[in-house]
């Protein structure tokens, strides 16, 4: 019991320290993420990005985001999501309040997946 409490406190402390240091995302055990990265995952799901990019972001009709986020800058990512790439079939999400309000979080989630820090597409919150 005490081990679980201590582990939970330690994981919360790691997440708080990472946030204070301005890290893009915090991941524990490959799938437990900080609150903002979780918001990015929820935005991914709500916007149904998996319809084109696949449930694991490995690509389908749209490209693999695991590969794309290795080279796209954050600015390029934001422009693509906001404005779309209609000639390539990428719709614009500029009118989606949810996506626009959570753009940084969506980027953090997908960057964590691309970097290999988040090892599976479905994530959980780091326990408090």
Backbone torsions as a table, in degrees:
resi	resn	phi	psi	omega
1	UNK	NA	-49.4	-179.1
2	UNK	-64.8	-33.1	178.5
3	UNK	-62.3	-43.4	179.0
4	UNK	-64.0	-40.5	178.8
5	UNK	-65.4	-45.7	179.6
6	UNK	-62.9	-43.7	179.2
7	UNK	-62.6	-42.7	177.8
8	UNK	-62.4	-42.6	177.8
9	UNK	-64.7	-40.0	178.7
10	UNK	-64.3	-43.7	179.9
11	UNK	-65.6	-38.5	176.5
12	UNK	-64.8	-39.2	179.4
13	UNK	-65.8	-40.4	177.7
14	UNK	-61.0	-45.2	179.9
15	UNK	-63.3	-42.2	-179.8
16	UNK	-65.9	-41.4	178.8
17	UNK	-64.3	-44.4	179.2
18	UNK	-61.3	-42.0	178.8
19	UNK	-63.4	-42.7	179.8
20	UNK	-64.7	-30.8	-179.6
21	UNK	-84.9	0.2	176.9
22	UNK	76.7	22.8	177.6
23	UNK	-67.3	147.8	-178.0
24	UNK	-64.8	-40.7	-179.4
25	UNK	-152.6	159.7	175.0
26	UNK	-126.4	131.4	-178.0
27	UNK	-133.3	136.5	175.0
28	UNK	-124.8	134.1	177.7
29	UNK	60.9	18.7	175.4
30	UNK	83.0	-10.3	-177.5
31	UNK	-146.3	-4.7	177.0
32	UNK	-97.7	123.2	-171.9
33	UNK	-125.6	164.3	176.9
34	UNK	-69.6	169.5	-174.5
35	UNK	-61.6	-41.3	-178.6
36	UNK	-69.1	-38.6	176.8
37	UNK	-66.2	-34.6	175.0
38	UNK	-62.9	-38.7	176.3
39	UNK	-61.1	-37.0	177.0
40	UNK	-64.4	-42.6	176.9
41	UNK	-61.9	-44.1	-179.8
42	UNK	-65.1	-36.2	176.8
43	UNK	-65.4	-43.8	175.9
44	UNK	-53.0	-48.1	-178.3
45	UNK	-67.7	-45.1	-176.6
46	UNK	-65.1	-37.4	179.8
47	UNK	-79.4	-5.5	178.4
48	UNK	57.5	40.6	179.6
49	UNK	-63.3	-23.4	-179.1
50	UNK	-64.9	-19.5	179.0
51	UNK	-57.9	-35.5	-178.3
52	UNK	-109.3	-33.1	-174.3
53	UNK	-100.0	-0.6	178.1
54	UNK	85.2	151.9	-177.4
55	UNK	-61.7	-27.1	-179.6
56	UNK	-106.6	15.3	179.6
57	UNK	63.0	19.1	-176.9
58	UNK	-90.5	0.9	176.5
59	UNK	96.9	148.3	172.6
60	UNK	-147.5	-106.0	172.8
61	UNK	-68.5	-41.2	175.5
62	UNK	-89.5	165.8	-176.6
63	UNK	-71.8	164.8	173.3
64	UNK	-66.5	122.4	176.9
65	UNK	-79.0	-20.5	174.9
66	UNK	-62.9	-37.7	177.2
67	UNK	-80.7	-46.3	-175.4
68	UNK	-58.8	-40.4	-176.4
69	UNK	-74.1	-6.2	174.2
70	UNK	-75.1	-25.4	-176.7
71	UNK	-118.4	-27.3	179.4
72	UNK	-67.7	135.3	171.2
73	UNK	-77.1	166.5	177.7
74	UNK	-61.8	-39.2	179.4
75	UNK	-62.1	-42.3	178.3
76	UNK	-65.3	-39.0	177.8
77	UNK	-61.3	-49.8	-178.8
78	UNK	-59.9	-45.8	179.9
79	UNK	-60.8	-43.2	-179.5
80	UNK	-64.4	-45.8	-179.6
81	UNK	-67.8	-44.7	-177.5
82	UNK	-66.8	-49.3	-173.0
83	UNK	-96.0	-19.6	-176.0
84	UNK	77.0	176.1	172.0
85	UNK	-135.8	75.7	-171.9
86	UNK	-56.3	-35.4	179.9
87	UNK	-65.1	-20.5	178.9
88	UNK	-107.0	2.8	178.3
89	UNK	92.4	1.7	178.9
90	UNK	-84.0	116.7	179.3
91	UNK	-74.1	161.5	176.2
92	UNK	-86.5	138.9	174.5
93	UNK	-111.8	15.6	-177.9
94	UNK	-61.4	-23.2	179.2
95	UNK	-97.9	0.3	177.5
96	UNK	-87.3	108.8	-179.2
97	UNK	-59.8	-41.0	-179.6
98	UNK	-60.7	-48.3	-179.0
99	UNK	-64.9	-46.8	-177.3
100	UNK	-64.6	-38.4	179.2
101	UNK	-69.6	-23.7	-175.6
102	UNK	-116.5	20.3	-176.4
103	UNK	-55.5	-46.4	-179.7
104	UNK	-62.4	-39.0	-179.4
105	UNK	-69.9	-40.1	177.3
106	UNK	-62.4	-44.5	177.7
107	UNK	-60.5	-44.8	-179.6
108	UNK	-60.2	-45.5	179.0
109	UNK	-60.3	-50.2	-176.8
110	UNK	-69.0	-34.8	176.7
111	UNK	-66.5	-39.6	175.9
112	UNK	-61.6	-39.4	175.6
113	UNK	-64.9	-46.4	-178.1
114	UNK	-64.6	-39.4	179.8
115	UNK	-70.6	-15.9	-178.4
116	UNK	87.9	2.3	179.1
117	UNK	-73.7	-38.2	175.0
118	UNK	-96.3	111.4	-168.2
119	UNK	-91.3	-7.7	175.0
120	UNK	-141.1	155.1	-173.2
121	UNK	-71.4	-34.5	178.6
122	UNK	-90.3	124.4	-175.3
123	UNK	-115.6	167.7	176.4
124	UNK	-130.5	158.4	175.6
125	UNK	-71.3	144.4	170.8
126	UNK	-64.2	127.2	-179.3
127	UNK	-61.7	144.9	178.6
128	UNK	-96.2	NA	NA
